[in-house]
Amino acid sequence: MQDFDPADYRVDGSKKFDIEKAKTKVKDFYEDKEHYEVLQAEAAQELDELQSMMYAHNRYGLLVIFQAMDAAGKDGTIKHVISGVNPVGIKIHSFKRPTETELSHDFLWRTSQVLPQRGTITIFNRSYYEEVLVVKVEPEILTKSQRLPKELTEDLDKLFKQRYSDISNLEKYLYRNGIRVVKIFLNVSKEEQAERLIERIEDPAKNWKFDDQDIKVRAQWDEYMKAYEECINATASKKAPWYIIPADDKRNMRLAVGKIIVEELKRMDMSYPESDPSQTEVLKQYIDVIKAQNHE
């Protein structure tokens, strides 16, 4: 993937992000389907090797957050990127509409329960960012569902600024504890999303993916784009950057995401634990013991 540089898609707070200028389609990173499959396989193998080292090193954790509009390709991207990775060291959590129990806690509670352990990669399919995206577009959720004290919902601008701050502080806290955070926004165009939603309706095997709510959210496209822009600008940092990935081409998107995760793992100062020389000699003696057991 010589044509792909993660830095070209990184938003780290050093300059303002303008979502209208963000591309949804770029030149292909692959030559054809066969070349794509080779690149995908190479990335999966490299990711598996790095994750194995991460698991053995047991000092770092990695949180990868996926946010996107409906039909942008979150599920498929996650599936393809982690294919071949040892499941022992990776966990996936998909966050749907909050349950009654979750609504009875603070807005970070449900995601805090499943943050990464050291040595593992945790993927969030949607996340605590829903609380400054969906909730911002539909603020009645705050007043009707989240049971917040009235004085907290009287000034919604202040409330969302506080939530941005809370999220940023959480991500700083995670970094200071060896947990790296990578945030990925799959940037699909409104036209491409339309084609994918129609496909879900026309293909009986994909009907289950379609939700009436998708139409309502699509009608609020501009509001969501504004919410994403404000959210990304408020929470992007050098320690927890956003990556704005063009999502109109699914193969390009998957290759880009895989490369970003691999590069993040490479930045970690990891190695396999070294054996003590005296312990190595002891272990060698066990070889004879194991062989002798074959004849018992």
PyMOL commands that set and color helices and strands:
alter all, ss='L'
color gray80, all
select helices_A, chain A and resi 6-9+19-21+33-57+74-81+87-89+100-103+109-112+128-132+134-137+140-144+150-153+156-176+190-202+204-209+212-219+221-235+250-266+277-293
alter helices_A, ss='H'
color red, helices_A
select strands_A, chain A and resi 10-11+61-68+90-94+121-125+179-187+242-246
alter strands_A, ss='S'
color yellow, strands_A
deselect
rebuild
show_as cartoon
